[in-house]
Amino acid sequence: MNVALSIARKDLQIEWRTRMLVARVVPFALLVMVLFAVALDSEPLVLRAAAGLVWLAMLFSTMLVVQRAFDIETADAAIDTLLACAVHPARVFFGKALALFVQLFALVVVLVTAAIVLYGVTVSGSRVVLLVTVVISATSGLALVGTLYGAVVANMNGRDSLLPLLALPVLAPLLIGASRATEAAFGSQTIDMANGWAWVGLLGVYGIVFGAAGSAAFSPLTESDS
Amino acid sequence: MTNSVASDTTIHLSNVVVALGGFPALAGVTFGVGRGELVALRGANGTGKSTLLRLCAGLVPLTRGAAVVAGIDLLVNRVAVRPHVGLLGHRNGLYGDLTAKQNVQFVADLVGATASDVSSALERLGIDQRVASTQASLLSAGQRRRTALAALVVRRAQLWLLDEPHAGLDAAARRELDVILRDATASGATVLYTTHEIDQVVGTPRTITLDGGCVASDVASTIGSAR
């Protein structure tokens, strides 16, 4: 576990030094949200679509953060250092996923705040608990899937375009679940709280499945067979 | 995982074949390296030197033959050899956005080395406070190489595998590196390093030359031995 924490701390140290999240990802995500609102050009429509827009912006932004997370490992063959230090691949997987989670959590807090400010969304009472739970479970899923698919494409040519092509279809269930549950938390009339919690359950199962798959598959993905 | 290779043998390779993408990078290599030996590996580009080091580090799979490193059969479990091996490849394996010290500290955290191990490794490689607190991407090629070597030193591996370790170092750093390698072997570690430079080989007790993925010669130096 200490190894996973060391890897997460290292990734966050790099983020802190480069400010990639603040300087590039957050402005990009906010721009996506503004452009969606401009494109819809209808206040009721934007209010209804707010939850989906937040998670769509999250999905696109996740691709940027994941690419960066694996670029730092391949730039100077640092991944070899990790493997040569006898680090169990599952620990590398969870370490990198943890660092991704922290960055994506910060991002989603900004985006939900932006939805409240820009779109006029309101969250009150027990809905706050649902919203926090959705944010944590969906962000965990994003971090786990992002880490797994980041490793899949890390050594491929054209990985910048391959990552979204491979990962976005897999993230579609998470997008649906997170959007529906967030809609409930935003007080939408089309979905009640009970249904919102049911979607959170799905997000939990999704995270467990990809956590298990990622820890098992990370070793063959990062090991050289040729 | 156990084997019949003598306990004082760190590397035992017999008819080793490693195929990379169907091409035999190593095509029947046989030699042994004893505990505490310092061995230079020579050969032109593409003769399999780097592949041989990566094989011994458990980073590429053995296609055919027998390979036992640090008492571990690579055909059975190549990952198990990694705690015993320190590898410095062509590239330094550093994070450009971290400082030199943070890079060494990170490796120390992975292998359980202490802060004093980090300080002494940095001092040993001549990495002063200014360089230690500089981002690795801003360092010169030689300073980056020194940082990578410091990261290797904190690992205290049983077998050191170095790919062109002298590349990019100035004369003083090369001499210091030679001292570090000799100290490592004196304390029982085994060192296998690749080089193109004949003057570097002169100071090494044994030189193995690869050609076409096979051992072309394996000679003990009789002049200028470092030991």
Interface residues (C-beta under 8 A of the other chain):
Chain A: N2 V3 S6 K10 Q13 I14 R17 T18 I72 A75 D76 A77 A78 D80 T81 L82 L83 A84 C85 A86 V87 S224 D225 S226
Chain B: A19 L20 G21 R54 A57 L59 V60 P61 V79 R82 P83 V85 G86 L87 G89 H90 R91 N92 G93 L94 Y95 G96 D97 L98 Q102 F106 V107 D109 L110 V111 Q135 A151 R155
